Amino acid sequence: MIFKKRVVTYVAARFLFALKAGESLVGLIDDKFLSEKACQS
């Protein structure tokens, strides 16, 4: 039971980390895309 709880906690932590990393990655891509758009216009 303890092992199962630990796995769930680990998966939740990994998911939250991936979510945060994904958000920052999307933010970086958006910034790059927007700055390129601004340079072109």
PyMOL commands that set and color helices and strands:
alter all, ss='L'
color gray80, all
select helices_A, chain A and resi 2-40
alter helices_A, ss='H'
color red, helices_A
deselect
rebuild
show_as cartoon
